[in-house]
Amino acid sequence: MIKEFEGRNEEEAIKNAIEFLGLTKSDIDVEIVEKEKGGFLFKGGKVKIRVHYDENDEEYNATGDPEKRIISFVSGLIDRMGLEVEVKVHGRRENRLELDLVSPDSGIIIGKQGKTLEAIQLLTNIVVGRVASDDYKVVIDSEGYKKRRERNIEQIARRVASQVRKSKGSRLLEPMNPFERRIVHTTLSSYKDIETISEGEGLYKQVRIMYRGDIDRY
């Protein structure tokens, strides 16, 4: 089997590989793929390695459970950020694993408007995509942040919709990720005199809430 891993240097990339695969350094053959400056979440350079290993290895089969490997990856990632964390399984569904990050540093892990948490989830799903089916997804939360954020977005959407009704105009909300934008669209989908559309490019777009006219409400 062949998989690729990254780190700030060769040693860290190898550490990431053996933690995720549940193997020892002697069980793998390492090939350096590329070195480049910069790196997502990390300062300094980035090294990508290609790891060759035997999937039939007894130790790999004993410790290579995908769920354990995912938890190990997330724990290692946050550890390399210099933060303490306990990764707990919050829920399991078909092709879906929900994790909760319990930490005294939860505010840093969540980040401004949840962007650090979103980045951790994105990185995790990139790695998961290499070892599981394409439709397998890992959802990561910390201290119930996403539930609180969801309720807050619903309240904002309803409040702005009320303002738009009075002004008979439109309002743009702050940039949001796809999950957050979907909350706005769903919350206001039953408002017959209100329309919502996403504007902008990239991952973080804005939702415009618009007045449609004097027709029956709800």
C-alpha positions as CSV (number, residue, x, y, z in Angstrom):
1,M,0.0,0.0,0.0
2,I,1.1,3.6,-0.6
3,K,-0.1,6.8,1.1
4,E,1.2,10.3,1.4
5,F,1.6,12.4,4.6
6,E,2.9,15.9,5.4
7,G,4.8,17.6,8.2
8,R,6.9,20.7,8.9
9,N,10.0,18.5,8.3
10,E,10.8,14.9,7.4
11,E,10.8,13.7,11.0
12,E,7.3,15.1,11.7
13,A,5.9,13.8,8.4
14,I,7.2,10.3,9.4
15,K,5.7,10.7,12.9
16,N,2.4,11.6,11.3
17,A,2.5,8.5,9.1
18,I,3.3,6.0,11.8
19,E,0.7,7.5,14.2
20,F,-2.0,7.3,11.6
21,L,-1.1,3.9,10.3
22,G,-0.5,2.4,13.7
23,L,2.9,1.0,12.5
24,T,6.5,1.5,13.6
25,K,9.2,3.3,11.6
26,S,10.8,-0.1,10.7
27,D,7.5,-1.2,9.1
28,I,7.5,1.5,6.4
29,D,9.6,2.7,3.5
30,V,9.7,6.5,3.1
31,E,10.1,8.5,-0.1
32,I,10.3,12.3,0.0
33,V,7.8,13.7,-2.6
34,E,8.3,17.4,-2.2
35,K,9.5,20.2,0.0
36,E,8.0,23.7,0.0
37,K,7.8,26.9,2.0
38,G,4.7,27.8,4.0
39,G,2.0,25.5,5.2
40,F,-1.7,25.4,6.2
41,L,-2.1,26.0,10.0
42,F,1.7,25.6,10.6
43,K,4.5,28.1,10.3
44,G,7.7,27.3,8.4
45,G,8.2,24.8,5.6
46,K,6.3,21.7,4.6
47,V,7.5,18.2,3.6
48,K,5.4,15.7,1.8
49,I,6.4,12.0,2.0
50,R,5.1,8.9,0.3
51,V,4.9,5.9,2.6
52,H,5.1,2.3,1.3
53,Y,3.8,-0.4,3.7
54,D,2.4,-3.9,3.8
55,E,-1.4,-3.8,4.5
56,N,-1.2,-7.5,5.4
57,D,1.2,-6.8,8.3
58,E,-0.2,-8.3,11.5
59,E,0.5,-5.2,13.6
60,Y,-1.2,-3.0,11.0
61,N,-4.3,-5.2,11.0
62,A,-4.4,-5.2,14.7
63,T,-4.2,-1.4,15.1
64,G,-5.4,-0.2,11.7
65,D,-9.1,0.4,12.6
66,P,-10.1,3.5,10.6
67,E,-11.9,5.1,13.6
68,K,-8.8,4.7,15.8
69,R,-6.6,6.0,13.0
70,I,-8.8,9.1,12.5
71,I,-8.8,9.8,16.3
72,S,-5.0,9.4,16.4
73,F,-4.6,11.8,13.5
74,V,-6.8,14.5,15.0
75,S,-5.1,14.1,18.4
76,G,-1.7,14.3,16.8
77,L,-2.6,17.3,14.7
78,I,-3.8,19.3,17.8
79,D,-0.8,18.1,19.8
80,R,1.5,19.6,17.2
81,M,-0.4,22.9,17.6
82,G,0.9,22.8,21.2
83,L,-2.6,22.3,22.7
84,E,-4.1,19.7,25.0
85,V,-7.1,17.7,23.8
86,E,-9.1,14.6,24.4
87,V,-10.8,13.3,21.3
88,K,-14.2,11.7,22.1
89,V,-16.6,9.9,19.8
90,H,-19.8,11.9,19.9
91,G,-21.8,9.8,17.5
92,R,-21.7,7.2,14.7
93,R,-23.8,6.9,11.6
94,E,-23.4,5.1,8.3
95,N,-20.3,6.6,6.7
96,R,-20.2,9.4,9.3
97,L,-18.1,9.8,12.5
98,E,-18.8,12.7,14.9
99,L,-16.0,13.7,17.2
100,D,-15.9,16.1,20.1
101,L,-12.7,17.9,21.1
102,V,-12.6,18.4,24.9
103,S,-9.8,20.8,25.9
104,P,-8.9,23.6,28.2
105,D,-7.8,25.3,25.0
106,S,-11.2,25.0,23.3
107,G,-11.3,28.7,22.5
108,I,-8.1,28.4,20.5
109,I,-9.2,25.1,18.8
110,I,-12.5,26.7,17.8
111,G,-10.9,30.0,16.6
112,K,-12.6,33.1,15.4
113,Q,-16.1,32.3,14.1
114,G,-15.1,28.6,14.2
115,K,-12.5,28.9,11.4
116,T,-9.8,26.9,13.1
117,L,-12.2,24.1,14.0
118,E,-13.4,24.2,10.4
119,A,-9.8,23.9,9.2
120,I,-9.1,20.9,11.5
121,Q,-12.2,19.2,10.1
122,L,-11.2,20.0,6.5
123,L,-7.7,18.5,7.0
124,T,-9.1,15.4,8.7
125,N,-11.5,14.7,5.8
126,I,-8.7,15.1,3.3
127,V,-6.8,12.4,5.1
128,V,-9.9,10.3,5.5
129,G,-10.6,10.5,1.8
130,R,-7.4,8.6,1.2
131,V,-8.2,5.7,3.5
132,A,-12.0,5.4,3.3
133,S,-14.8,5.6,0.8
134,D,-15.4,9.0,-0.9
135,D,-18.7,9.5,1.0
136,Y,-17.2,8.9,4.4
137,K,-17.3,12.1,6.5
138,V,-15.9,13.2,9.8
139,V,-17.7,16.0,11.7
140,I,-15.7,17.7,14.4
141,D,-17.1,19.9,17.2
142,S,-15.6,21.3,20.4
143,E,-17.6,22.0,23.6
144,G,-20.9,22.2,21.7
145,Y,-19.7,25.2,19.6
146,K,-21.5,24.2,16.4
147,K,-24.9,23.8,18.2
148,R,-24.5,27.2,19.8
149,R,-23.5,28.7,16.4
150,E,-26.4,27.0,14.7
151,R,-28.9,28.6,17.2
152,N,-27.3,32.0,16.8
153,I,-27.4,31.9,13.0
154,E,-31.1,30.9,13.1
155,Q,-31.8,33.9,15.4
156,I,-29.9,36.3,13.2
157,A,-31.6,35.0,10.1
158,R,-35.1,35.5,11.6
159,R,-34.2,39.0,12.9
160,V,-32.8,40.2,9.6
161,A,-35.8,38.7,7.7
162,S,-38.0,40.8,10.0
163,Q,-36.0,43.9,9.2
164,V,-36.1,43.2,5.5
165,R,-39.9,42.9,5.6
166,K,-40.1,46.3,7.2
167,S,-37.7,48.0,4.8
168,K,-38.9,45.9,1.7
169,G,-35.3,45.8,0.7
170,S,-32.4,43.3,1.2
171,R,-29.5,42.6,3.6
172,L,-26.2,40.8,3.3
173,L,-25.1,38.6,6.2
174,E,-21.5,38.0,7.2
175,P,-19.4,35.5,5.2
176,M,-20.3,31.9,6.2
177,N,-19.1,28.4,5.3
178,P,-21.5,26.1,3.3
179,F,-22.9,24.5,6.5
180,E,-23.8,27.9,8.0
181,R,-25.3,29.2,4.8
182,R,-27.5,26.1,4.6
183,I,-28.8,26.9,8.1
184,V,-30.0,30.4,6.9
185,H,-31.6,29.0,3.7
186,T,-33.4,26.2,5.7
187,T,-34.5,28.6,8.5
188,L,-36.2,31.0,6.1
189,S,-37.4,28.5,3.5
190,S,-41.0,28.7,4.9
191,Y,-41.1,32.5,4.7
192,K,-43.0,33.0,1.5
193,D,-42.3,36.7,1.2
194,I,-38.5,36.2,1.8
195,E,-35.9,34.9,-0.6
196,T,-32.3,33.9,0.2
197,I,-29.4,33.5,-2.2
198,S,-25.6,33.0,-1.7
199,E,-23.3,35.6,-3.2
200,G,-19.5,35.6,-3.7
201,E,-16.8,33.1,-4.5
202,G,-14.8,30.6,-2.6
203,L,-15.7,28.6,0.6
204,Y,-16.9,31.6,2.6
205,K,-19.8,33.3,0.8
206,Q,-22.5,35.8,2.0
207,V,-26.2,35.1,2.1
208,R,-28.5,37.9,0.8
209,I,-31.9,38.0,2.4
210,M,-34.4,39.7,0.1
211,Y,-38.0,40.9,0.3
212,R,-40.2,39.3,-2.5
213,G,-43.4,41.2,-2.1
214,D,-46.8,41.4,-0.3
215,I,-47.9,37.7,-0.6
216,D,-49.1,35.3,2.0
217,R,-46.6,34.7,4.7
218,Y,-45.6,31.3,6.1
